[in-house]
Amino acid sequence: MDYHNAVLLKETVDGLDIKPNGVYVDVTFGGGGHSREILKRLGPDGKLFAFDQDTDALANVIDDDRFTLINENFRYIKRFLKFYGVKEVDGILADFGVSSHQFDVPERGFSTRFEADLDMRMNQDSELSAYQVVNDYDEEDLRRVFAMYGELRQAPAMARVMCEEREIKEIKTSEELKTVLNRFLNHRKENKVLAQIYQAIRIEVNQEIEALKELLIQTPEILKKGGRLSFISYHSLEDRLVKRFIRNGMFEGEPERDMFGNFEVPLKKIGGLIVPTQEEIKANNRARSAKLRVAEKL
């Protein structure tokens, strides 16, 4: 699709183990590739709800009585499913990557390839944009963003330089941001470091880690017994959270064990880690870092 090529399409939907009369949720609708595949496998009594906070995704709505698109962040999944009278579902699918559409529209500001105003909002009605993060965050917060979300070793120096430079002139565009941080862009690794910088700012703008945690916490409540989640992550921050939550139902620490050393968890993993084939990566380079994990509610 022009809007977005669905990554690990068959594998992700296979992971849901679709029941023809089941109720499913695609929390990252985008171009609708995964949703269309789910609908192909549903019977006439099946239902599919989809979430996407980006209004651009509304142009891809599927004309099918079994389908409902909710223009909201997936962190509110339980609230909006309840609004539609749904308490439990048979499966939840998520593809946490930025859509090709968002990367390829210059004015959205997601890509390092284009000169554009600093934006990076997935929800275009959100008040917080990349401009505010870059120009209004204090040095300590910028250091936190670059270190935590970009995993950049030079985060303290980057934050200091940005604060010094914006005292002279505000940083409005992607090119101006690149110029300010140019001293940190080793020519051999320029694209990699730029991608880490953009990732850090984008995650902060869209509160991606907080939203993912809120979604994961709600999944055991929403899934029926035997229901599946099938989640694709693209960087280590997301994947670690998904992996840890599936393993022990927590993001940090370890659950309490009984006198025999056992502990109860809400989910069990199904199969191992799934990554794209070389053929898929060749056809869609943005799939290269995708990691799929599948789990089932106990």
C-alpha positions, -999 to 999 in steps of 0.1 A, spaced: 0 0 0 11 36 -6 2 46 29 20 18 47 33 -17 40 21 -39 68 51 -56 84 51 -94 91 15 -94 79 9 -132 78 29 -140 109 13 -113 131 -23 -122 121 -14 -160 124 -3 -152 160 -39 -142 169 -52 -176 160 -84 -160 146 -117 -175 156 -143 -167 128 -168 -153 153 -143 -136 176 -138 -100 186 -104 -85 177 -86 -51 181 -59 -36 158 -46 -8 180 -23 6 152 -46 8 122 -24 30 99 -30 19 63 -52 -9 74 -31 -38 61 -33 -59 93 -70 -50 97 -79 -62 62 -61 -95 68 -80 -100 101 -113 -93 83 -105 -119 56 -103 -145 84 -134 -134 103 -168 -149 97 -200 -128 93 -205 -126 131 -169 -116 139 -160 -80 149 -129 -59 145 -122 -26 163 -92 -5 153 -75 25 169 -54 53 153 -48 87 168 -37 102 134 -65 118 115 -47 110 82 -55 73 89 -92 80 87 -89 81 49 -82 44 50 -114 34 68 -127 0 57 -162 -3 44 -173 -34 63 -202 -38 88 -178 -58 111 -153 -30 113 -152 1 136 -123 26 135 -117 47 167 -97 79 162 -80 77 196 -47 67 212 -46 30 221 -37 39 257 -75 44 261 -84 10 247 -105 -2 277 -125 30 279 -134 31 243 -142 -6 240 -165 -2 270 -182 26 251 -190 1 224 -202 -24 249 -171 -46 246 -156 -60 279 -135 -88 265 -118 -96 232 -102 -126 216 -71 -109 204 -51 -76 202 -27 -67 174 -1 -39 175 25 -26 151 43 1 170 63 15 141 59 49 126 38 45 94 55 50 60 30 78 54 41 97 84 78 93 73 71 103 37 50 134 43 78 161 48 57 185 68 50 159 95 86 163 105 93 126 112 120 120 86 157 131 86 155 132 48 134 164 46 137 200 56 106 207 77 93 224 108 99 205 140 66 186 146 66 148 149 31 146 164 12 114 156 -19 131 170 -20 163 150 -42 180 176 -17 174 204 -2 205 220 33 191 225 54 190 194 91 186 186 94 224 186 84 226 223 107 197 233 137 213 215 131 249 225 113 247 259 127 217 278 154 225 303 189 209 300 181 182 325 150 171 306 167 172 273 195 150 287 169 125 300 152 124 266 184 118 246 198 93 271 166 73 278 149 73 245 178 77 220 203 58 241 229 84 231 262 84 250 267 121 243 233 131 257 247 155 283 268 174 258 240 174 232 216 189 258 241 216 268 248 226 233 211 228 223 204 250 253 233 273 245 224 276 208 187 283 214 196 312 237 210 329 205 183 317 181 153 294 185 156 261 166 126 259 143 134 233 116 150 199 111 179 215 92 185 240 120 185 211 146 210 192 124 232 222 122 232 228 160 241 191 166 265 188 137 296 184 159 281 151 172 274 137 137 304 116 128 303 113 90 305 75 91 276 73 115 257 105 107 224 88 97 225 64 127 230 92 152 204 114 135 179 86 136 186 81 174 181 119 180 148 119 160 136 87 178 143 103 212 124 134 204 95 116 187 90 92 216 89 121 240 64 141 219 40 112 215 46 97 250 51 64 233 67 45 262 40 56 286 12 47 261 28 12 255 29 5 293 -7 16 297 -18 -7 268 2 -37 282 -13 -32 317 -48 -33 303 -43 -64 281 -49 -91 308 -81 -73 318 -94 -71 282 -83 -105 268 -106 -135 272 -89 -166 286 -70 -181 257 -70 -147 239 -39 -136 221 -18 -105 218 5 -102 188 29 -72 191 56 -58 167 83 -36 182 110 -17 164 135 -7 190 149 -22 222 130 1 245 97 -12 233 108 -48 229 122 -50 264 89 -38 279 68 -62 258 92 -91 266 93 -84 303 55 -80 306 49 -112 288 74 -130 310 64 -118 345 36 -93 342 58 -64 353 82 -38 338 107 -38 366 118 -62 393 104 -97 398 70 -109 409 65 -124 444 71 -162 445 53 -187 467 71 -210 491 79 -234 462 95 -206 441 66 -203 417 48 -171 407 16 -164 387 17 -144 355 -13 -133 334 3 -143 301 24 -170 285 45 -166 255 36 -185 223 66 -196 202 98 -176 200 108 -142 187 98 -137 150 117 -114 127 112 -106 90 128 -127 63 155 -113 41 130 -113 13 106 -90 32 134 -67 43 146 -64 7 110 -55 -4 104 -32 26 136 -19 43 116 -4 72 109 -40 83 145 -46 91 143 -40 129 109 -55 135 104 -80 163 72 -99 168 62 -115 201 30 -135 206 14 -143 240 -18 -159 253 -38 -151 284 -38 -179 309 
